[in-house]
Amino acid sequence: MIKNLIFLIFAIALGWILLFFSPEKQEPELMTVNVEEEVAMYRPGIYIGRGRGFVSDIVVEVEIISNVDEPYFSINRIEVLEAEELERYFKPAKTKVVDAVINKQTVEVDVITEATRSRDGLLEAIKDALNKAHKSG
């Protein structure tokens, strides 16, 4: 009985030591994107991009427009031209991804969907279109 009590006290003490003296957890580094610099690198126009989704290739049309009041361009519209993905999963993913990219003006968005591979394929297609719009391309 005494051995069990000593063991229990030792286990509790060890737990407290580990809890309070464990090394600080490092917070994940956040990737920062200067949106103005990123979007300034594109030429205005309409560009087609392709990415691989869960079931099929996803083809998008991305429109880049020039902002008269600003010295940079913006992603104005993203339209999915082709996708044979499972509509039940792809439709919400498509809405979330397109809205996030247009609102944040970058493809570096963190969008959680049930259709991860479809989402990744859609982002790949948008990136492909933006690569074609890139000034150095």
N, C-alpha and C positions, 0 to 999 in steps of 0.2 A: 504494500500500500504506500509506504514512504517512497519507494523507488518510483512508483507511478506519479506521485505528487511532485517529486523533484523533476521528473521528466517533463511533466506538464508545465511547470514553472519555467524550465529551461526552454521549452518550445515556444512559449508565449514571449519570453524575453528575446529570443532569437528573432521571432516574427517582428517585434517592435523595432529591434535594431535594424533589420533589413528594410522595414517600412520607412523609418526616418533617416537612415544614413545611406540609402541607396543613391548612386550617382544621379544627378539631375537628368531628367529626360530632355533630350534635345528636340526642339520644335523643328518640324520639317522646313527646309528652306523654301520660300515662296519665289517662284520665277516671276520676275517683273518684266513687263513688256511696255515699251514706249509706243503707244498706239499711233501717235502722230508720225513718228519716224517710220513705223512699219507700213502704214497706209500711204505715206508719201512716196514710197518706192514703186507704186503701181501706175500703169498708164490707163486712162479712161477707156472704156469699151466693154464689150460683152465677150466673155471667155467661157469655153467649154472645158470641163474637167471630168476625169473618170477615176473611180475608186472601186475596190472590191469589197462588197458587203458580205453578208452571211450566205445568201443564196445566189446572188447575181452581181454583175457590175452595176454600179450606180453612176449615172451621168447627170451632171448639173450644169446649169448656166449661171454664171456670176456676172453681175453688172457692176462696173466700177464707174463712178461719176466724179466729175471735178466740182469741188465746192467753191463757188464764186467768192464767198466771204473768207475763206480759209486757204492757206497755202498748201493744202493737201487734198487727197482724193478720199472718197469713202465707198465702202461696199454698200451699194444701194439695194440690190435685190439678189436673191439666190432662189433658183427654181430647179426642182428635180425634174429632169426630162425623161429619164429611164430608171426604173428600179423594179425588179421582180421579187422584192423582199416580202416577208410575211406582213401584210398590211396592218394586222392587229398590233404588231410590235413596232413596225417601221414608222407608222403615221405619227405617234406621239414623239418618237425619237427625232423624226424629221422636223417637227415643229419646234422642239426644244433646241436642237442644234442650230437651225437656221435663225431663230430669234436671238440666241446667244451670240452668234457670230456677227450678226448685223448690229445688235445693241452694243457689243464690246469692240466692234471693228477689228477683230483679230480671230484667228483660228485657234489660238491658245486659250480655249475655254474648257471648263471642267463641268461637263454635263453628264448626269447619271441617268441612264435609261435601262429598261429591261432588254433592249436590243443592242447589246454592246458591240457586236461585230458589225451590225448594220450602221450604228453610230460612227464607228471607226471608219467604215467604208465611205460614209457620207463626208466626214471630215477630210479623208484622203482625197476625195473628188474635189472638194472646195479648195484644198491646198494645191491640187494639180492645176485648177483654173487660175488661181492666184499666181502660181509659178509662171504661167503663160503671160500674165499681165505684168509681171515684174519688169522694171525698167532695164535691168541688166540682161534679161532674157531675149 
